[in-house]
Amino acid sequence: MDNYTIAWYLKEMAVLKELKGESDFKILAYRNAANTVESIRESIKDMSTTRRKQIPGIGEKIANIITEYIDTGTIQEYEQLLQETPPDFLKMLKIHGVGPKSIRLLHKKLGITTLDQLEAAARARKIRLIDGIGAKFEFKVITGIERLKNPPKEFNLGSVLPLAKSLEEIFQKQELVVQVSMAGEIRRRLDVIERIDLVISSEDPEQLMDEILKSPMIRTVIAKESEYCDVLLEYSLPVPIRFIFCAPNRFFYTLHERTGSLEYLNFAHTLANDKGIDLETEWESEEQIFNSIDMPFIPPEIREFTFIEEFKKGDFPKLVELSDIKGDLHMHSIYSDGVHTIEEMAQQARELGYEYIAITDHSQSLKIAKGLTVERWKKQQQEIQRLNKTWKDFYIFSGTEMDILPNRTLDFDDDFLHDVDLVVASIHTGFQQDRKQQTEKFITALESPYVDILAHPTGRLIAKRPGYDLDIDVVFAKAKETNTCLEINSSPDRLDLNAEHARKAVKEYGLVICINTDSHDKQSMLDMELGVSVARRAGLEAKDILNTRTRDEISQYIKRNHR
């Protein structure tokens, strides 16, 4: 853990220097050095001072800092920076969207040094008056402070998965670690996660646990037992982390058991007992465990009660993979409330290996999101047509995300929709209408000969807002009748349809699902992984997913709806 601990200190010093307003060059030097130290497999503690100075990116000053920590267990400059920094500055960094530069600006303009002062300024609407900071930032501050005061007990998958992956990468580089893997809820990719579980094998699990608990990355030790410890991390989401330790020869057994679910494990152990097999033994892989009970490997996402009867019948779906996805049919650009240009979104899609995307900026009634009028949409279409002439291996569908209005009408008329390549229909207003009204709105959209995809159909926001009061069976039946596709929206806050609804839509109603990201920026296109996880938890295969098809097949599907 020495390398990671030293890297942690260097990263913290970079943050503290940025809060202090030191030069970008110095800050970058510390960050680069931290990344270098973290990536070195060899223990930096065992190197000579001369050898440390020879590492690319580690200059004499940083090498001396590393030596100081190894010799004394402290870094004087770090302690000095910490004393010079108002304590609440570091707490402010836990607020999503608040960084060192904005903290410095708030301190300079409003003299803010504490969370209480920050909250008071936000609620008094003083922050929005600062050049370069708007009302959205103010709202982030208020909601962020509320979350700090009342930390959630559940977290959406998208918020914790990057942290879990990062921890996996960190421990894969540690000398004492043989193997590491996510387990539990996050390995099964549940929509909502209460805790991140990591199974770690080591020749010396006791020493490894001791080193982890002494690390500066640990803020709070919640529990400590012989085989695991539960902690909260410093400067991170307040999601509990459970480190589960085992010997290398027990890794795959422990991983299998700690992945769950309980219902699946009861099923697997019953099979093993019937065959006289003791699962609590050495295994070379999880696949070997499944082979021993005459079953193919069961992906973690479907190790759930829902699938046990299918397993008993020998029905094992070949789940859709992220690599099966050929495009993304719901995203936004700077024409509405997106951050990037159409060309930038397209270039990101090409880098992801996609064959096509659909630009579906908001329609005219959604003024808060700069919804497009017919005239602005036609201007956008001309840009898309121009871009499509530049690529032979990639295509942009000219689409729209059209609002279904509270009065059961659609935001564009049929004459306009006839010229649109792809129409995504969705609800953004009238959330409080009753079950009959909500269902009738969807029926109106589904009966349109131009609506291809129903987006985020239940309207839920995970841990923030329940879905609409909706007769989902009526909607599914009408979607089947009208050959309309339903979306799994990959946005971390949505994951809508969820796995239960997506499975019902496909298995009971024979519907086609489209997995889209609803991206408003390039980075969000990577959320496709989350939507694929939902589809996998639903037991869906590539053939069930619209955007695993080629561009020509997509065009045929769209034209069939434009009757």
C-alpha positions as CSV (number, residue, x, y, z in Angstrom):
1,M,0.0,0.0,0.0
2,D,3.0,2.3,0.2
3,N,2.8,3.4,-3.4
4,Y,-0.9,4.2,-3.2
5,T,-0.5,6.0,0.1
6,I,2.3,8.2,-1.3
7,A,0.3,8.8,-4.5
8,W,-2.7,9.9,-2.3
9,Y,-0.5,12.4,-0.4
10,L,0.8,13.8,-3.7
11,K,-2.8,14.2,-5.1
12,E,-3.9,15.9,-1.9
13,M,-1.0,18.3,-2.1
14,A,-1.9,19.1,-5.7
15,V,-5.5,19.9,-4.5
16,L,-4.3,22.0,-1.6
17,K,-1.9,23.9,-3.9
18,E,-4.7,24.6,-6.3
19,L,-6.9,25.8,-3.5
20,K,-4.0,28.1,-2.5
21,G,-3.7,29.4,-6.1
22,E,-0.3,28.1,-6.9
23,S,0.9,27.8,-10.5
24,D,-0.7,25.2,-12.8
25,F,2.7,23.9,-13.6
26,K,3.4,22.9,-10.0
27,I,-0.1,21.4,-9.6
28,L,0.3,19.3,-12.7
29,A,3.8,18.1,-11.6
30,Y,2.3,16.7,-8.4
31,R,-0.6,15.1,-10.1
32,N,1.6,13.5,-12.8
33,A,3.9,12.3,-10.1
34,A,1.0,10.8,-8.2
35,N,-0.2,8.9,-11.3
36,T,3.3,7.7,-11.9
37,V,3.8,6.4,-8.3
38,E,0.4,4.7,-8.4
39,S,1.2,2.9,-11.7
40,I,4.6,1.5,-10.5
41,R,4.3,-2.2,-9.6
42,E,7.6,-2.2,-7.7
43,S,7.5,-0.9,-4.1
44,I,8.8,2.7,-4.1
45,K,9.7,2.2,-0.5
46,D,12.3,-0.4,-1.4
47,M,14.0,1.9,-4.0
48,S,17.1,4.0,-3.2
49,T,16.7,7.8,-3.3
50,T,18.8,7.9,-6.4
51,R,16.5,5.3,-8.1
52,R,13.4,7.3,-7.2
53,K,14.9,10.4,-8.8
54,Q,15.4,8.5,-12.0
55,I,11.7,7.6,-12.4
56,P,10.2,9.7,-15.2
57,G,8.1,12.5,-13.8
58,I,9.6,12.4,-10.4
59,G,11.9,15.4,-9.9
60,E,14.4,15.9,-7.0
61,K,11.9,17.9,-4.9
62,I,9.1,15.2,-5.1
63,A,11.7,12.4,-4.7
64,N,12.7,14.1,-1.4
65,I,9.1,14.4,-0.3
66,I,8.7,10.6,-0.9
67,T,11.9,9.9,1.1
68,E,10.6,12.1,3.9
69,Y,7.4,10.1,4.1
70,I,9.2,6.8,4.0
71,D,11.6,7.9,6.7
72,T,9.3,9.7,9.0
73,G,5.7,8.8,8.1
74,T,4.8,12.4,7.6
75,I,5.3,15.2,5.0
76,Q,6.0,18.6,6.5
77,E,4.9,20.5,3.4
78,Y,1.6,18.6,3.3
79,E,0.9,19.5,7.0
80,Q,1.8,23.1,6.3
81,L,-0.6,23.3,3.4
82,L,-3.3,21.7,5.5
83,Q,-2.8,24.3,8.2
84,E,-3.0,27.2,5.7
85,T,-6.3,25.9,4.1
86,P,-9.7,26.6,5.8
87,P,-11.0,23.1,6.9
88,D,-14.3,23.5,5.1
89,F,-12.6,24.1,1.8
90,L,-12.0,20.3,1.7
91,K,-15.6,19.6,2.6
92,M,-16.8,21.9,-0.2
93,L,-14.9,19.7,-2.7
94,K,-17.3,16.9,-1.8
95,I,-20.1,18.9,-3.4
96,H,-20.6,17.7,-7.0
97,G,-19.6,20.4,-9.5
98,V,-17.6,22.4,-6.9
99,G,-13.8,22.5,-7.5
100,P,-10.8,24.4,-6.3
101,K,-11.1,27.2,-8.8
102,S,-14.7,27.9,-7.9
103,I,-13.9,27.7,-4.2
104,R,-11.1,30.3,-4.7
105,L,-13.5,32.5,-6.6
106,L,-16.2,32.3,-3.9
107,H,-13.6,33.2,-1.3
108,K,-12.3,36.1,-3.3
109,K,-15.7,37.6,-4.2
110,L,-17.7,36.8,-1.1
111,G,-15.1,35.9,1.6
112,I,-16.6,32.4,2.0
113,T,-14.5,30.1,4.2
114,T,-17.2,27.8,5.7
115,L,-20.0,25.6,4.6
116,D,-22.5,27.7,6.5
117,Q,-21.4,30.8,4.7
118,L,-21.5,29.0,1.4
119,E,-25.1,27.8,2.1
120,A,-26.2,31.2,3.3
121,A,-24.8,32.9,0.2
122,A,-26.5,30.3,-2.1
123,R,-29.9,30.6,-0.4
124,A,-29.6,34.4,-0.5
125,R,-28.9,34.1,-4.3
126,K,-25.7,36.0,-4.0
127,I,-23.6,33.4,-5.8
128,R,-25.3,33.7,-9.1
129,L,-24.3,37.4,-9.2
130,I,-20.6,36.4,-9.6
131,D,-19.4,36.5,-13.3
132,G,-18.9,32.9,-14.6
133,I,-21.2,31.4,-12.0
134,G,-24.9,31.0,-12.6
135,A,-28.1,29.8,-10.9
136,K,-27.4,26.2,-11.8
137,F,-24.2,26.3,-9.8
138,E,-26.2,27.8,-6.9
139,F,-28.7,25.0,-7.0
140,K,-25.8,22.4,-7.0
141,V,-24.4,24.1,-3.9
142,I,-27.7,23.9,-2.0
143,T,-28.5,20.3,-3.0
144,G,-24.9,19.3,-2.4
145,I,-24.8,20.7,1.2
146,E,-28.1,19.0,1.9
147,R,-26.6,15.7,0.9
148,L,-23.5,16.3,3.1
149,K,-25.8,16.9,6.0
150,N,-28.0,13.9,5.3
151,P,-25.9,11.4,3.4
152,P,-28.0,8.9,1.4
153,K,-28.1,5.2,2.4
154,E,-28.5,4.0,-1.2
155,F,-26.7,5.1,-4.3
156,N,-27.5,4.6,-8.0
157,L,-25.2,2.2,-9.9
158,G,-23.8,4.9,-12.1
159,S,-22.5,7.0,-9.2
160,V,-20.6,4.1,-7.5
161,L,-19.4,2.0,-10.4
162,P,-16.5,4.3,-11.3
163,L,-15.4,4.3,-7.7
164,A,-15.6,0.5,-7.6
165,K,-13.6,0.2,-10.8
166,S,-11.0,2.6,-9.5
167,L,-10.6,0.6,-6.3
168,E,-10.2,-2.6,-8.4
169,E,-7.4,-0.9,-10.4
170,I,-5.6,0.4,-7.3
171,F,-5.6,-3.0,-5.6
172,Q,-4.5,-4.9,-8.7
173,K,-1.2,-3.0,-8.5
174,Q,-0.5,-3.7,-4.8
175,E,2.3,-6.1,-4.0
176,L,0.3,-8.0,-1.3
177,V,-2.7,-8.5,-3.6
178,V,-3.0,-11.6,-5.8
179,Q,-6.5,-11.1,-7.2
180,V,-9.3,-8.6,-6.7
181,S,-12.9,-8.4,-8.0
182,M,-16.1,-6.6,-7.3
183,A,-18.8,-8.8,-5.7
184,G,-22.2,-8.4,-4.2
185,E,-24.8,-6.0,-5.5
186,I,-22.4,-4.0,-7.6
187,R,-21.1,-7.1,-9.4
188,R,-24.8,-8.1,-10.1
189,R,-25.3,-4.5,-11.3
190,L,-28.3,-3.7,-9.2
191,D,-29.9,-0.3,-10.0
192,V,-29.4,0.8,-6.4
193,I,-26.4,-0.1,-4.3
194,E,-26.1,0.0,-0.5
195,R,-22.4,-1.0,-0.3
196,I,-19.5,-1.8,-2.6
197,D,-18.0,-5.2,-2.0
198,L,-14.5,-6.1,-3.1
199,V,-13.0,-9.6,-2.7
200,I,-9.2,-9.5,-2.4
201,S,-6.9,-12.5,-2.2
202,S,-3.5,-12.3,-0.6
203,E,-0.8,-14.5,0.8
204,D,-1.0,-12.3,3.9
205,P,-4.6,-11.1,4.3
206,E,-4.1,-9.9,7.8
207,Q,-1.2,-7.6,6.9
208,L,-3.1,-6.3,3.9
209,M,-6.1,-5.5,6.0
210,D,-3.8,-3.7,8.5
211,E,-2.2,-1.6,5.7
212,I,-5.6,-0.7,4.3
213,L,-6.9,0.5,7.6
214,K,-3.8,2.6,8.2
215,S,-4.1,4.3,4.8
216,P,-5.0,8.0,4.7
217,M,-7.8,7.2,2.2
218,I,-9.8,5.7,5.1
219,R,-12.0,8.2,6.8
220,T,-14.0,5.9,9.1
221,V,-13.8,2.2,10.0
222,I,-17.4,1.0,10.4
223,A,-16.6,-2.6,11.2
224,K,-13.7,-5.0,11.4
225,E,-13.9,-8.8,11.5
226,S,-11.3,-11.5,10.8
227,E,-12.3,-11.8,7.1
228,Y,-13.5,-8.4,6.2
229,C,-13.7,-4.7,7.1
230,D,-16.2,-2.0,6.3
231,V,-15.0,1.5,5.8
232,L,-15.9,4.9,4.4
233,L,-13.3,6.6,2.2
234,E,-12.0,10.2,2.6
235,Y,-13.2,12.7,0.1
236,S,-15.5,10.3,-1.7
237,L,-19.1,9.3,-1.9
238,P,-20.4,8.2,1.6
239,V,-20.9,4.7,0.3
240,P,-19.7,1.9,2.6
241,I,-16.9,-0.2,1.2
242,R,-16.5,-3.8,2.3
243,F,-13.1,-5.3,1.7
244,I,-13.4,-9.1,1.9
245,F,-10.0,-10.9,2.4
246,C,-9.1,-14.5,1.6
247,A,-6.2,-16.8,0.7
248,P,-5.4,-17.1,-3.1
249,N,-6.7,-20.7,-3.1
250,R,-10.1,-19.6,-1.8
251,F,-10.6,-16.6,-4.2
252,F,-13.1,-18.1,-6.7
253,Y,-15.1,-19.8,-4.0
254,T,-15.3,-16.5,-2.0
255,L,-16.1,-14.5,-5.1
256,H,-18.9,-16.9,-6.0
257,E,-20.4,-16.8,-2.5
258,R,-20.0,-13.1,-2.0
259,T,-21.6,-12.3,-5.4
260,G,-24.9,-13.8,-4.4
261,S,-27.9,-13.5,-4.6
262,L,-29.0,-15.6,-1.6
263,E,-31.8,-17.2,-3.7
264,Y,-29.3,-18.2,-6.4
265,L,-26.8,-19.5,-3.9
266,N,-29.4,-21.7,-2.3
267,F,-30.2,-23.1,-5.8
268,A,-26.5,-23.7,-6.6
269,H,-25.7,-25.4,-3.3
270,T,-28.8,-27.6,-3.6
271,L,-27.5,-28.8,-7.0
272,A,-24.0,-29.3,-5.6
273,N,-25.4,-31.3,-2.5
274,D,-27.4,-33.5,-4.8
275,K,-24.3,-34.3,-6.8
276,G,-22.2,-34.9,-3.6
277,I,-20.0,-31.9,-4.4
278,D,-18.6,-29.5,-1.7
279,L,-18.3,-26.1,-3.3
280,E,-16.1,-24.8,-0.4
281,T,-12.9,-26.0,-1.9
282,E,-10.2,-24.8,-4.3
283,W,-11.3,-23.7,-7.8
284,E,-9.2,-22.3,-10.7
285,S,-12.1,-20.2,-12.0
286,E,-15.8,-19.5,-11.5
287,E,-16.4,-21.4,-14.7
288,Q,-15.0,-24.5,-13.0
289,I,-17.6,-24.2,-10.2
290,F,-20.4,-24.1,-12.7
291,N,-19.0,-27.0,-14.6
292,S,-18.9,-29.1,-11.4
293,I,-22.7,-28.8,-11.1
294,D,-23.3,-29.3,-14.9
295,M,-24.2,-25.8,-15.7
296,P,-22.8,-23.2,-18.1
297,F,-21.3,-20.0,-16.6
298,I,-24.1,-17.8,-15.3
299,P,-23.3,-14.1,-15.6
300,P,-23.6,-12.3,-12.2
301,E,-26.4,-10.0,-13.5
302,I,-28.9,-12.9,-13.7
303,R,-27.9,-14.8,-10.5
304,E,-31.3,-13.8,-9.2
305,F,-34.6,-15.5,-8.0
306,T,-36.3,-14.4,-11.3
307,F,-34.2,-16.8,-13.4
308,I,-34.0,-19.9,-11.2
309,E,-36.9,-21.7,-12.9
310,E,-35.3,-21.0,-16.3
311,F,-32.0,-22.5,-15.0
312,K,-33.8,-25.6,-13.9
313,K,-35.2,-26.0,-17.4
314,G,-31.8,-25.6,-18.9
315,D,-32.6,-22.2,-20.4
316,F,-29.6,-19.9,-20.3
317,P,-29.8,-16.7,-22.4
318,K,-26.8,-15.4,-24.3
319,L,-26.9,-12.0,-22.8
320,V,-26.3,-8.8,-24.9
321,E,-22.8,-7.4,-24.6
322,L,-21.6,-3.8,-24.7
323,S,-19.7,-4.8,-27.8
324,D,-23.0,-5.7,-29.6
325,I,-24.1,-2.0,-29.5
326,K,-23.7,-0.4,-32.9
327,G,-25.2,3.1,-32.2
328,D,-27.0,5.4,-29.9
329,L,-30.4,6.8,-30.9
330,H,-31.1,9.4,-28.2
331,M,-28.8,12.3,-27.5
332,H,-28.6,16.1,-27.5
333,S,-26.4,18.8,-28.9
334,I,-25.8,22.5,-28.3
335,Y,-28.9,23.2,-30.5
336,S,-30.9,22.4,-27.3
337,D,-29.5,21.7,-23.8
338,G,-26.5,19.7,-24.8
339,V,-22.9,20.8,-24.2
340,H,-21.2,19.7,-27.4
341,T,-21.7,20.2,-31.1
342,I,-23.2,17.6,-33.4
343,E,-19.8,16.9,-34.9
344,E,-18.2,16.5,-31.5
345,M,-20.9,14.0,-30.4
346,A,-20.5,12.1,-33.7
347,Q,-16.7,12.0,-33.3
348,Q,-17.1,10.5,-29.9
349,A,-19.5,7.9,-31.2
350,R,-17.0,7.0,-34.0
351,E,-14.3,6.6,-31.4
352,L,-16.6,4.2,-29.5
353,G,-16.8,2.1,-32.7
354,Y,-20.4,3.0,-33.5
355,E,-21.9,3.0,-37.0
356,Y,-24.5,5.6,-36.4
357,I,-26.2,8.0,-33.9
358,A,-29.4,10.0,-33.8
359,I,-29.4,13.6,-32.8
360,T,-32.7,14.1,-30.9
361,D,-32.7,17.6,-29.5
362,H,-35.7,18.7,-27.5
363,S,-38.9,19.9,-29.3
364,Q,-40.3,23.4,-29.3
365,S,-42.5,23.3,-26.1
366,L,-39.6,22.5,-23.8
367,K,-38.3,26.0,-23.6
368,I,-36.3,25.4,-20.5
369,A,-34.1,23.1,-22.6
370,K,-34.0,25.5,-25.6
371,G,-36.4,23.2,-27.5
372,L,-36.1,23.5,-31.3
373,T,-38.7,25.2,-33.4
374,V,-39.4,23.8,-36.9
375,E,-37.1,26.5,-38.4
376,R,-34.2,25.7,-36.0
377,W,-34.7,21.9,-36.6
378,K,-34.4,22.5,-40.4
379,K,-31.2,24.4,-39.9
380,Q,-29.9,21.5,-37.8
381,Q,-30.9,19.0,-40.4
382,Q,-28.8,20.9,-43.0
383,E,-25.8,20.7,-40.7
384,I,-26.4,16.9,-40.3
385,Q,-26.7,16.4,-44.0
386,R,-23.4,18.2,-44.5
387,L,-21.7,16.1,-41.9
388,N,-23.1,12.9,-43.4
389,K,-21.3,13.7,-46.7
390,T,-17.9,13.6,-44.8
391,W,-18.1,10.0,-43.6
392,K,-18.7,6.8,-45.5
393,D,-18.6,4.5,-42.5
394,F,-20.8,6.5,-40.1
395,Y,-24.2,8.1,-40.3
396,I,-26.2,10.6,-38.3
397,F,-30.0,10.3,-38.2
398,S,-31.7,13.6,-38.0
399,G,-34.2,13.1,-35.1
400,T,-36.2,14.8,-32.4
401,E,-37.1,14.1,-28.8
402,M,-40.7,15.2,-29.1
403,D,-42.7,16.1,-26.0
404,I,-46.0,14.4,-25.2
405,L,-48.0,17.3,-23.8
406,P,-50.3,17.3,-20.8
407,N,-53.3,17.8,-23.0
408,R,-52.6,14.5,-24.9
409,T,-51.3,16.2,-28.0
410,L,-47.8,15.9,-29.6
411,D,-45.4,18.8,-29.9
412,F,-45.1,18.6,-33.7
413,D,-47.7,17.9,-36.4
414,D,-47.6,15.0,-38.8
415,D,-46.5,17.2,-41.8
416,F,-43.3,18.1,-40.0
417,L,-42.7,14.6,-38.5
418,H,-42.8,13.2,-42.0
419,D,-39.4,14.7,-42.7
420,V,-37.8,13.5,-39.5
421,D,-35.5,10.5,-39.7
422,L,-36.3,9.2,-36.2
423,V,-38.8,10.3,-33.6
424,V,-38.3,9.8,-29.9
425,A,-41.4,10.6,-27.8
426,S,-41.3,11.4,-24.1
427,I,-42.9,13.2,-21.2
428,H,-41.2,16.1,-19.4
429,T,-44.3,17.9,-17.9
430,G,-47.6,16.9,-16.2
431,F,-46.0,14.4,-13.8
432,Q,-48.9,14.7,-11.3
433,Q,-51.6,13.7,-13.7
434,D,-53.6,10.6,-12.7
435,R,-53.2,7.0,-14.0
436,K,-55.9,7.4,-16.7
437,Q,-54.5,10.7,-18.0
438,Q,-50.8,9.5,-18.1
439,T,-51.8,6.3,-19.9
440,E,-53.9,8.1,-22.4
441,K,-51.0,10.5,-23.2
442,F,-48.8,7.5,-24.0
443,I,-51.5,5.9,-26.1
444,T,-51.7,9.1,-28.2
445,A,-48.0,9.0,-28.8
446,L,-48.0,5.3,-29.7
447,E,-50.8,5.7,-32.1
448,S,-48.8,8.3,-34.1
449,P,-47.4,6.7,-37.3
450,Y,-44.2,8.7,-36.8
451,V,-43.2,7.8,-33.2
452,D,-40.4,5.2,-33.4
453,I,-39.2,5.1,-29.8
454,L,-40.8,5.8,-26.4
455,A,-38.1,7.3,-24.2
456,H,-37.7,6.8,-20.4
457,P,-41.2,5.4,-20.3
458,T,-41.9,5.3,-16.6
459,G,-40.3,8.7,-15.8
460,R,-38.6,7.6,-12.6
461,L,-35.5,9.3,-11.2
462,I,-33.7,6.8,-9.0
463,A,-33.9,7.9,-5.3
464,K,-35.4,11.2,-6.3
465,R,-38.8,10.7,-8.0
466,P,-41.0,7.7,-8.5
467,G,-42.4,6.9,-12.0
468,Y,-45.7,8.2,-13.3
469,D,-48.9,6.6,-12.2
470,L,-49.2,4.5,-15.4
471,D,-50.9,1.3,-16.6
472,I,-47.7,-0.2,-18.0
473,D,-49.5,-3.3,-19.4
474,V,-51.8,-1.1,-21.5
475,V,-48.8,0.9,-22.8
476,F,-46.9,-2.3,-23.6
477,A,-49.9,-3.8,-25.5
478,K,-50.3,-0.6,-27.5
479,A,-46.6,-0.5,-28.3
480,K,-46.8,-4.0,-29.6
481,E,-49.8,-3.2,-31.7
482,T,-48.1,-0.1,-33.3
483,N,-44.6,-1.7,-33.6
484,T,-43.1,1.0,-31.4
485,C,-39.8,0.5,-29.7
486,L,-39.3,1.1,-25.9
487,E,-36.2,2.6,-24.5
488,I,-33.8,1.6,-21.7
489,N,-32.5,5.0,-20.9
490,S,-28.9,4.6,-19.6
491,S,-28.7,7.9,-17.7
492,P,-27.5,7.0,-14.2
493,D,-30.4,8.8,-12.6
494,R,-33.0,7.0,-14.8
495,L,-32.1,3.4,-15.9
496,D,-35.7,3.5,-17.3
497,L,-37.0,1.0,-18.3
498,N,-35.7,-1.0,-15.3
499,A,-34.8,-4.7,-15.7
500,E,-38.2,-6.0,-14.5
501,H,-40.2,-3.8,-17.0
502,A,-37.7,-4.5,-19.8
503,R,-38.0,-8.2,-19.3
504,K,-41.8,-8.0,-19.3
505,A,-41.8,-5.9,-22.4
506,V,-39.7,-8.4,-24.4
507,K,-40.8,-11.8,-22.9
508,E,-44.5,-11.2,-22.4
509,Y,-45.3,-8.6,-25.2
510,G,-42.6,-9.3,-27.8
511,L,-41.4,-5.7,-27.9
512,V,-38.1,-4.4,-29.2
513,I,-35.9,-2.5,-26.8
514,C,-33.5,0.3,-27.7
515,I,-30.7,1.1,-25.2
516,N,-29.8,4.8,-25.4
517,T,-27.8,7.2,-23.3
518,D,-29.8,10.4,-23.6
519,S,-26.4,12.1,-23.6
520,H,-26.1,15.8,-23.2
521,D,-22.3,15.7,-23.5
522,K,-19.6,13.4,-24.9
523,Q,-18.7,11.8,-21.7
524,S,-22.2,10.6,-21.0
525,M,-22.1,8.4,-24.0
526,L,-20.0,6.0,-21.9
527,D,-23.2,5.5,-19.8
528,M,-24.2,2.9,-22.4
529,E,-22.6,0.4,-20.2
530,L,-25.2,1.1,-17.5
531,G,-28.1,0.5,-19.9
532,V,-26.6,-2.7,-21.2
533,S,-26.3,-3.8,-17.6
534,V,-30.1,-3.3,-17.2
535,A,-30.7,-5.3,-20.4
536,R,-28.5,-8.1,-19.1
537,R,-30.3,-8.1,-15.7
538,A,-33.5,-8.5,-17.8
539,G,-32.0,-11.5,-19.5
540,L,-32.1,-9.8,-22.9
541,E,-30.1,-11.0,-25.9
542,A,-28.7,-9.0,-28.8
543,K,-31.6,-9.9,-31.0
544,D,-33.9,-8.1,-28.5
545,I,-32.1,-4.8,-28.9
546,L,-32.8,-2.4,-31.8
547,N,-29.4,-0.7,-31.8
548,T,-27.4,-3.9,-32.1
549,R,-28.7,-3.8,-35.7
550,T,-26.8,-2.3,-38.7
551,R,-27.6,1.2,-40.0
552,D,-29.5,-0.3,-42.9
553,E,-31.6,-2.4,-40.6
554,I,-32.3,0.6,-38.4
555,S,-33.4,2.5,-41.5
556,Q,-35.8,-0.3,-42.5
557,Y,-37.3,-0.3,-39.0
558,I,-37.8,3.4,-39.0
559,K,-39.4,3.5,-42.4
560,R,-41.8,0.7,-41.4
561,N,-43.1,3.1,-38.7
562,H,-43.4,6.0,-41.1
563,R,-46.4,4.6,-42.9
